[in-house]
C-alpha cells in the first residue's frame, strides 16, 4: 500500500476514508515498518528514513472483556488512556477510529480531545484515522497536521464501489449521495438472500 511520510513537519497524519478502504491496514503496516526498521530488517518500501521511536503504540479494533466487567467502550478508553499516559515526544502513536463506541457527539468530543492532546502536549508522531469529517475541518489549518484519505471510486451507473487501497492527500471526496446508490443493491440482495428465521411458536406451560 503506497504511503509517503513527509521528511519535515507536519508529523501528524489525520486519515479519513470509507469502511474497508484500508485505513486500519495502513496503520498496521506503518507501525510494523517502524519496528522492522529499528531492528535492522528490510521494510516494504523503496526507502525508509525515520527517527528512533521509544514506543510504538496502536489502538484499533473493538472487543469487550465481559468477564472483567468492561464494555467495548471502556476497553477503548482504557487503552487510549494508557497511550496518553505513557507516550512521549519520541513515541509513534496510531489510533484507529477512536470514539466509535458511543454516541456521535460524545465520540467526536473524545476524538477531538485526544488528537489535540497528542498535538499540543505529547507532540509525538501520530496517525489518526477517523470517520468524523469535522476533525478535518477543525484541524485543516493546523501547521502540524497533514490530511489524507484512502482512495475509493463509486460508479452510480453500474452500482460498483472500487477500493483503490492507495493513500491520497486531502479530505475524502466520496459523499454518501455517491456511495449510497452503489452500496444499496448489494446490501438489499444480502438481506433478501438471508431472510430472518421464523420465530419459534411459544409452547403452553
Backbone as a ProteinNet text record, in pm:
[ID]
protein_1_A
[PRIMARY]
XXXXXXXXXXXXXXXXXXXXXXXXXXXXXXXXXXXXXXXXXXXXXXXXXXXXXXXXXXXXXXXXXXXXXXXXXXXXXXXXXXXXXXXXXXXXXXXXXXXXXXXXXXXXXXXXXXXXXXXXXXXXXXXXXXXXXXXXXXXXXXXXXXXXXXXXXXXXXXXXXXXXXXXXXXXXXXXXXXXXXXXXXXXXXXXXXXXXXXXXXXXXX
[TERTIARY]
85.1	0	89	79.6	166.4	143.1	252	244	368.3	350.1	462.3	449.1	549.2	552.2	649.6	605.8	693.8	815.1	929.7	1052.4	1044.2	985.7	971.4	832.2	799.3	664.4	563.3	439.4	373.3	391.2	409.7	430.3	301.7	186.8	58.7	-24.7	-65.9	-148	-289.8	-385.1	-526.6	-588	-632.5	-671.8	-822.3	-884.4	-1025.9	-1042.9	-1166.8	-1193.1	-1308.1	-1355.2	-1469.8	-1430.5	-1532.1	-1507.7	-1454.6	-1363.4	-1298.2	-1208	-1178.2	-1091.1	-943.5	-907.7	-767.5	-703.8	-783.1	-724.9	-651.3	-717.9	-655.9	-533.9	-542.2	-427.5	-309.1	-335.2	-227.7	-162.6	-243.4	-188.5	-100.2	-148.1	-69.3	59.1	48.7	164.7	273.5	235.1	332.7	395.2	314.1	369.1	466.5	431.3	519.9	649.1	639.6	758.5	851.5	795.6	877.8	953.8	884.7	950.1	1059	1027.1	1124.1	1246	1224.1	1337.1	1428.9	1372.5	1453.8	1533.9	1489.1	1566.6	1656.9	1660.8	1754.5	1702.7	1572.4	1516.6	1483.3	1465.5	1417.4	1271.4	1234.1	1095.2	1033.6	903.2	832.7	820.5	934.3	936.7	1060.1	1051	1167.8	1278.6	1241.2	1337.4	1264.8	1338.3	1280.1	1381	1339.8	1426.8	1343.3	1376.3	1296.5	1379.8	1332	1395.7	1349.7	1434.2	1400.4	1278.6	1198.8	1080.7	1100.7	1074.3	1089.7	972.1	858.3	740.2	662.6	606.9	512.1	379.9	282.8	155.7	41.6	-43.3	-154.8	-282.2	-392.1	-523.3	-619.6	-667.5	-760.5	-851.2	-956.1	-1047.4	-1147.4	-1239	-1343.1	-1362	-1338.4	-1354.1	-1388.7	-1468.2	-1503.7	-1436.2	-1446.2	-1396.2	-1508.1	-1609.2	-1730.1	-1700.7	-1614.7	-1584.8	-1516.4	-1452.9	-1388.8	-1478.5	-1600.5	-1693.3	-1658.7	-1591.2	-1550.1	-1618.1	-1692.5	-1759.3	-1659.4	-1706	-1621.1	-1574.5	-1664.6	-1630.4	-1528	-1542.8	-1448	-1309.4	-1304.9	-1175.6	-1107	-1185.5	-1131.2	-1071.9	-1144.1	-1096.6	-979.2	-977.7	-865	-737.1	-746.8	-628.6	-580.8	-675.1	-638.4	-575.4	-628.7	-573.3	-428.3	-399.5	-261.4	-168.7	-218.6	-137.3	-105.9	-206.2	-183.9	-93.1	-97.9	-18.5	127.8	154.8	291.7	360.9	288.6	352.4	439.2	552	642.6	658.2	737.5	761.3	824.8	894.4	965.7	887.3	761.6	680.6	613.8	565.2	487.1	350.5	245.9	111.3	19.4	-59.4	-158.5	-293	-393	-527.6	-626.6	-706.8	-798.2	-942.9	-1007.2	-1149.5	-1186.4	-1115.2	-1142.2	-1277.8	-1353	-1480.6	-1601.4	-1584.4	-1699.3	-1783.6	-1740.4	-1813.7	-1923.6	-1952	-2055	-2130.1	-2209.6	-2288.8	-2198.8	-2255	-2176.2	-2108.4	-2183.6	-2126.8	-2025.1	-2053	-1956.6	-1829.4	-1847.1	-1731.4	-1647.1	-1713.5	-1639.3	-1561.2	-1624.3	-1557	-1433.6	-1446.1	-1332.4	-1220.5	-1256.1	-1154.8	-1085.2	-1161.8	-1103.3	-1007.8	-1050	-967.9	-837.8	-846.5	-726.4	-630.2	-682.6	-595.7	-530.4	-604.3	-548.2	-440.1	-462.7	-361.7	-232.4	-245.3	-127	-53.7	-128.3	-68.2	3.7	-62.1	-12	70.4	36.9	104.2	210.4	168	263.5	357.9	305.3	382.9	461.6	398	462.7	411	478.4	432	304.7	205.6	73.1	7.7	-58.9	-153.5	-288.8	-385.5	-516	-622.2	-684	-790.7	-925.9	-1018.6	-1147.8	-1254.3	-1381.4	-1496.2	-1557.4	-1505.1	-1555.2	-1489.5	-1557.2	-1500.5	-1490	-1561.5	-1549.3	-1409.1	-1338.2	-1199.9	-1113.2	-1141.4	-1064.2	-1088	-1211.1	-1241.6	-1173.3	-1176.2	-1118.9	-966.1	-902.7	-756.1	-699.9	-784.4	-738.5	-626	-633	-531.4	-418.4	-416.1	-310.3	-178.7	-71.5	56.1	121.2	78.2	141.5	52.4	-56.5	-149.8	-153	-138.8	-146.5	-271.1	-357.2	-481.5	-460.4	-515.8	-506.5	-631.6	-651.9	-768	-734.9	-808.8	-792.8	-879.2	-817.5	-885.6	-990.8	-1105.9	-1215.7	-1298.7	-1352.1	-1438	-1572.4	-1678.1	-1813.1	-1877.4	-1926.8	-1993.6	-2143.5	-2215.5	-2359.7	-2434.7	-2379.2	-2447.8	-2440.1	-2322.2	-2303.5	-2319.2	-2337.7	-2352.5	-2232.1	-2113.9	-1992	-1905.1	-1855.1	-1760.2	-1624.9	-1522.9	-1388.3	-1294.9	-1238.7	-1139.8	-1002.3	-931.2	-802.2	-686.6	-708.9	-606.6	-480.6	-500.9	-391.4	-421.8	-316.1	-331.4	-331	-434.3	-441.5	-434.1	-394.8	-383.9	-517.8	-543.1	-665.8	-775.9	-895.5	-1010.2	-1077.6	-1139.7	-1208.7	-1314.7	-1322.3	-1414	-1542.6	-1547.6	-1665.5	-1774.5	-1888.6	-2000	-2102.2	-2190.5	-2292.3	-2386	-2412.9	-2502.6	-2440.5	-2306	-2239.5	-2231.2	-2208.1	-2186	-2316.3	-2423.6	-2548.2	-2604.3	-2615.2	-2668.1	-2582.4	-2452.1	-2363.5	-2368.6	-2389.9	-2387.8	-2524.2	-2632	-2766.1	-2798.1	-2775.9	-2812.8	-2746.9	-2614.3	-2555.9	-2614.7	-2642	-2698.3	-2838.1	-2920.1	-3056.4	-3054.1	-2964.1	-2953.9	-2913.3	-2823.6	-2780.1	-2896	-2978.3	-3093.3	-3195.9	-3219.6	-3320.2	-3277.2	-3149.5	-3099.9	-3089	-3091.4	-3081.8	-3196.5	-3319.5	-3433.7	-3422.7	-3484.2	-3479.7	-3551.5	-3504	-3564.3	-3703	-3791.4	-3924.4	-3914.9	-3971.4	-3961	-4031.4	-3979.2	-4041.8	-4179.2	-4268.3	-4403.5	-4399.4	-4451	-4445.3	-4528.7	-4477.1	-4547.7	-4619	-4734.7	-4806	-4731.6	-4735.9	-4669	-4745.2
-118.5	0	124	208.2	325.1	420.7	464.3	559.2	644.1	774.4	866.6	954	948.8	1034.3	1147.3	1272.6	1384.2	1389.1	1429	1435.8	1543.6	1656.9	1764	1759.4	1859.7	1868.7	1879.7	1841.6	1804.4	1657.7	1627	1488.3	1414.8	1477.7	1415	1395.4	1269.3	1235	1209	1288.3	1267.6	1199.4	1075.9	988.9	964.6	981.9	953.1	852.2	806.4	710.3	618.8	546	457.7	332.9	265.9	135.6	38.9	-47.8	-144.3	-75.3	52.9	125.1	104	47.7	18.2	104	178.3	265.2	184.2	82.7	1.7	-71.5	-122.4	-191.7	-97.4	26.2	123.7	152.1	168.9	194.6	79.3	-42.2	-159.1	-170.8	-141	-151.4	-52.6	70	171.4	137	93.8	54.3	-61.5	-159.6	-273.4	-229.4	-135	-85.3	-14.3	59.2	128.4	27	-78	-180.7	-252.3	-291.8	-364.6	-278.8	-150.6	-62.5	-47.4	-41.7	-20.8	-144	-262.2	-382.4	-423.9	-340.8	-364.6	-451.9	-475.4	-558.3	-473.4	-540.4	-472.5	-433.6	-321.7	-276.9	-280.3	-287.5	-293.1	-152.2	-94.7	41	57.8	151.4	182.7	242.4	320.6	378.1	407.4	406.3	430.6	507.2	624.7	709	771.6	738.8	788.4	796.8	877.1	886.6	769.9	730.9	619.2	653.3	553.3	568	484.9	546	471.1	377.5	407	322.1	328	215.3	210	164.1	253.9	226.8	237.3	134.1	132.7	88	154.5	117	102.6	-21.5	-47.3	-162.8	-180.1	-290.7	-259.9	-353.7	-339.7	-474.4	-477.6	-601.7	-565.9	-649.8	-625.6	-729.2	-705.7	-800.2	-816.9	-890.9	-903.7	-966.6	-1066.2	-1133.3	-1040.1	-935.9	-837.8	-716.3	-721.2	-610.5	-488.1	-508.6	-395.9	-405.2	-302	-297.1	-259.8	-266.5	-227.6	-83.7	3.8	145.6	165.5	92.2	105.7	55.7	-55.9	-107.8	-6.3	52.9	153	271.2	320.3	436	401.8	284	244.4	232.6	173.7	162.4	299.2	386.8	522.3	598.3	579.6	645.2	603.5	475.3	428.4	491.5	508.9	571	716.1	789.5	928.7	940.7	842.3	848.5	814	718.4	669.5	712.6	769.2	815.9	938.3	947	1060.1	1130.2	1232.2	1307.7	1220.7	1114.9	1028.3	901.9	893.2	774.6	785.5	669.8	664.3	609.1	687.9	652.7	638.5	531.5	508.9	480.7	561.6	546.7	526.8	420.7	383.7	406.5	507.5	535.1	544.7	628.5	647.8	714.9	668	728.2	666	549.4	488.7	403	386.5	301.7	373	497.6	573.4	660	754.4	840.5	928.1	980.7	1056.2	1176.3	1258.4	1380.5	1348.5	1248.5	1208	1153.6	1071.4	1015.5	1122.5	1220.8	1331.7	1410.3	1435.6	1509.9	1434.6	1302.9	1222.2	1224.8	1204.6	1204.4	1339.4	1446.8	1580.7	1605.3	1570	1595.4	1515.4	1389.5	1305.3	1355.9	1386.9	1436.6	1568.1	1656.8	1785	1765.7	1669.2	1640.5	1589	1500.7	1448.3	1558.8	1655.4	1764.9	1864.1	1904.6	2015.5	1973.1	1858.3	1816.7	1709.7	1596.1	1487.7	1522.1	1575.8	1618.2	1502.3	1385.7	1269.4	1249.9	1166	1133.3	1049.2	1085	1026.5	999.3	883.9	858.2	835.6	916.4	916.8	899.6	782.5	759.5	784.2	837.8	874.6	881.2	868.9	894.5	1030.8	1098.9	1231.1	1334.6	1367.3	1463.3	1602.6	1627.8	1756.3	1780.6	1672.9	1688.3	1747.8	1708.4	1762.1	1912	1955.1	2098.3	2173.1	2114.6	2181.7	2191.5	2089.5	2087.6	2113.5	2158.3	2179.2	2281.7	2386.2	2490.8	2473.2	2360.4	2338.6	2309.6	2377.9	2360.3	2223.9	2148.1	2019.4	1901.3	1925.3	1818.7	1806.5	1684.7	1654.8	1571	1615.4	1544.6	1443.3	1324.3	1220	1134.5	1060.1	971.7	852.4	743.8	623.9	638.7	620.2	644.4	537.6	582.6	493.2	562.3	485.3	539.9	469.1	541.1	485.8	521.7	421.8	441.4	428.8	539.5	537.5	458.8	450	380.5	229.4	178.7	34.3	-14.2	80.5	45.1	-32.4	13.2	-53.8	42.6	-7.6	66	-1.7	74.9	20.5	82.7	-0.6	45.3	35.5	146.7	150.3	116.5	120.2	90.4	172.4	299.7	395.4	517.3	580.6	698.4	823.4	904.6	1032	1145.5	1262.9	1377.9	1452.5	1517	1593.1	1510.2	1567.5	1503	1411.4	1304.9	1211	1284.6	1253.9	1323.5	1245.4	1119.9	1037.5	1073.5	1114.5	1152.4	1039	1047.5	944.6	939.5	1054.4	1053.4	979.2	968.1	891.6	744.8	718.1	580.1	503.2	571.8	502.7	423.6	481.4	401.3	280.2	291.2	179.6	71.8	113.6	17.3	-44.9	24.4	-24.4	-159.5	-180.4	-310	-430.1	-429.5	-546.2	-569.9	-460.9	-476.5	-535.9	-485.2	-538.5	-684.4	-720.3	-859.6	-948.9	-899.6	-978.5	-1004.2	-901.9	-918.1	-1012	-997.6	-1081.4	-1227.4	-1252.4	-1389.5	-1455.7	-1374.3	-1429.8	-1374	-1420.5	-1369.4	-1410.7	-1335	-1370.7	-1501.9	-1574.3	-1701.5	-1679.5	-1777.5	-1769.9	-1787.8	-1696.4	-1709.2	-1835.2	-1898.1	-2021	-1994.5	-2091.7	-2080.9	-2109.1	-2018.3	-2040.9	-2161.9	-2239.1	-2358.4	-2328.1	-2386.2	-2363.5	-2428.6	-2365.7	-2422.4	-2541.2
0	0	0	-101.4	-110.6	6	67.9	178.2	177.9	193.5	197.7	320.3	406.8	524	496	505.8	473.3	564.2	508.7	587.8	695.2	661.9	758.5	819.7	897.3	951.7	839	858.6	983.9	1020.7	1149.1	1193.5	1226.7	1206.7	1241.4	1115.9	1093.3	977.5	1023.7	973.4	1001.3	880.3	900.2	789.5	788.3	671.9	653.9	541.1	521.5	415.5	450.9	351.3	370.3	448.6	503.8	565.8	459.9	501.7	412.1	311.5	331.9	239.6	264.4	378.9	406.1	513.6	591.4	694	801	854.8	959.7	907	785.4	725.4	711.6	672.1	658.5	792.8	897.9	1030.7	1076.5	1057	1098.3	1016.6	888.7	800.8	841.7	872.6	911.8	1046.1	1142.8	1273.3	1258.9	1177.3	1155.3	1086.9	993.1	924.9	1022.6	1118.5	1218.4	1302.8	1347.8	1429.3	1349.5	1226.6	1144.7	1113	1088	1057.6	1178.4	1297.2	1416.7	1456.4	1415.6	1448.7	1332.8	1228.7	1119.9	1008.2	1002.3	895.8	773.3	661.4	542.1	562.4	506.7	513.2	373.3	369.4	241.1	184	146.3	93.1	5.8	-89.6	-171.4	-85.8	12.6	106.3	236.4	346	477.7	561.1	604.8	685.7	796.1	921.3	1032.5	1158.4	1252	1382.7	1469.2	1564.9	1651.7	1737.2	1763.3	1848.7	1974.7	2090.2	2214.7	2240.1	2177.4	2188.3	2057.8	2018.6	1908.3	1967.7	1971.4	2040.1	1940.6	1937.8	1844	1914.1	1882	1933.9	1816.8	1795.4	1686.4	1724.7	1647.3	1671.8	1781.1	1800.7	1902.2	1970.6	2099.5	2176.1	2319.8	2383.8	2522.8	2612	2740.8	2842.1	2944.3	2899.7	2980.2	3115.5	3119.9	3245.8	3344.5	3293.9	3381.3	3404.2	3348	3365.5	3283	3169.4	3085.8	2949.9	2916.1	2786.2	2676.7	2552.8	2440.1	2455.1	2496.2	2512.5	2623.1	2733.7	2843.5	2803.1	2731.6	2685.5	2594.6	2506.2	2415	2491.1	2591.6	2666.8	2756.9	2813.8	2899.3	2817.7	2700.3	2615.2	2568.5	2535	2494.5	2610.8	2730.1	2848.3	2871.5	2854.3	2870.2	2766.9	2645.4	2541.1	2577	2623.5	2660.2	2781.4	2867.9	2991	2966.2	2877.9	2863.4	2734.3	2640.6	2517	2545.4	2478.1	2492.9	2357.8	2356.4	2233.2	2125.4	2168	2074.6	2040.7	2081.7	2054.8	1917.7	1871.1	1747.6	1783.8	1763.2	1807.8	1686.7	1685.2	1579.6	1645.1	1611.4	1667.7	1553.7	1565.7	1458.4	1501	1442.3	1463	1610.6	1681.2	1823.2	1843.2	1942.2	1977.4	1911.4	1848.8	1780.2	1873.3	1998.1	2090.6	2166	2127.9	2198.6	2098.8	2149.4	2062.9	1976	1866.5	1769.7	1831.8	1904.8	1960.9	2070.4	2152.7	2254.7	2190.5	2086.7	2018.2	1953.1	1893.9	1831.5	1936.3	2051.8	2157.8	2207.8	2221.5	2266.8	2163.6	2036.8	1930.7	1922	1931.6	1924	2040.1	2161.7	2279.7	2275.5	2234.1	2228.4	2120.9	2003.3	1896.1	1936	1997.9	2040.3	2147	2237.5	2340.2	2276.6	2179	2111.2	2035.7	1984	1908.7	1999.1	2106.4	2186.6	2308.1	2365.6	2489.1	2463.3	2407.2	2382.1	2268.1	2160.2	2043.5	1981.4	1973.2	1912.4	1771.2	1694.8	1560.6	1570.4	1490.7	1507.1	1372.8	1363.4	1255.2	1321.2	1283	1348.1	1241.5	1236.2	1137.5	1202.3	1124.1	1179.8	1071.5	1114.1	1027.2	1057.7	1158.5	1194.6	1103.7	994.4	899.6	960	1068.4	1135.4	1189	1222.7	1267.6	1157.5	1034.1	921.4	907.3	933.2	927.5	1041.3	1161.2	1277.7	1269.8	1211.1	1207.8	1067.9	976.1	838.2	830.3	911	904.7	1003.5	1074	1173.3	1102	1138.3	1066.6	1086.4	1186.7	1213.8	1179.1	1109.1	1071.9	920.4	874.1	731.4	707.6	617.9	589.2	477.3	496.5	394.6	394.5	287.4	279.2	190.6	212	131.3	6.2	-109.8	-235.8	-264.1	-311.6	-348.1	-454.5	-546.6	-651.1	-647.4	-684.7	-688.5	-821.1	-891.6	-1019.9	-999.2	-1013.5	-991	-1098.2	-1217.6	-1326.8	-1310.1	-1274.3	-1260.9	-1117	-1024.3	-881.6	-830.1	-866.5	-823.6	-742.3	-629.7	-547.7	-560.1	-591.6	-609.1	-506.8	-422	-325.3	-389.5	-394.8	-462.6	-369.1	-239.9	-139.6	-162.1	-186.8	-201.5	-115.6	-69.5	14	-71.4	-57.3	-126	-26.4	-73.5	13.4	19.3	130.9	147.8	212.3	216	278.2	177.2	225.2	137.2	56.5	-72	-161.9	-187.3	-150.9	-175	-75.9	-125.5	-39.9	-33	66	81.7	-38.2	-100.5	-216.5	-333.9	-334.2	-437.9	-400.1	-273.6	-230.5	-212.9	-171.6	-140.8	-258.5	-381.5	-492.6	-524.4	-498.3	-529.7	-422.2	-297.9	-188.1	-162.7	-200.6	-168.2	-231.1	-362.7	-421.9	-355.3	-327.1	-260	-122.4	-48.6	84.9	78.1	-16.7	-32.2	-74.4	-164.3	-207.9	-93	-7.9	106.6	201.3	222.9	311.9	250.9	119.4	54	48.9	31.7	23.6	159.8	265.7	401.4	484.9	460.5	537.4	683.1	771.6	913.8	939.6	1038.3	1072.1	1134.2	1111.1	1169.4	1320.2	1396.1	1541.6	1589.3	1691.3	1742.5	1801.7	1784.4	1838.6	1987.7	2068.6	2215.1	2253.7	2344.1	2391.1	2522.8	2537.6	2665.5	2779	2893.7	3010.1	3066
[MASK]
+++++++++++++++++++++++++++++++++++++++++++++++++++++++++++++++++++++++++++++++++++++++++++++++++++++++++++++++++++++++++++++++++++++++++++++++++++++++++++++++++++++++++++++++++++++++++++++++++++++++++++++

